[in-house]
Amino acid sequence: MIPAHPATAEIFAAPIHPCAQTYYDRLHPWMIIRQLPKMQRLTLCRFRQRSEAEAYLKALQRLSPEATYQIIFDPADRSDHLVDGTEDD
């Protein structure tokens, strides 16, 4: 079985504000998530490059084909947004 990074295996019920991201998270924006019931997701691991995430995803799908995995891009802090999520004008 492919181990997940222990610091990133968390369940998210809602999106996290970009300012709450760690330095590691900002350096590794590509995530593989497992979709769970009730619109929840489990972050399995993070990668710097999409190609690394795609290779890992193929291995995961071979090991447990019954689960639903997805690659998502979680960008770092954007300076053109305020804390409440509205754009600066």
C-alpha positions, 0 to 999 in steps of 0.5 A: 500500500502507498503511504500518505504523508501523515501531516496531510491526511485530514478530513475537510468539511469546508474549504480552508482559507488560503492563509491557513495553508502551511509552507509545505502545502503552498509548495505542493499545490496538487492534491489527491483526494478521496471523495467521501459521503456528505460532500466530505473529502480526505486529502491523501497526499500532495505533490509539486507537479501534476504528473507526479499526482497522476502517477500516484493516482493510477497506483491508487486506482489499481490498489482500490478500484472501488474508491473514488479519487480525484486530483485537484489544484489547491493554489497558494494565497492570492493577494487580490482577495480579501479575507472574506473572499471578495475581490479588491477593486 
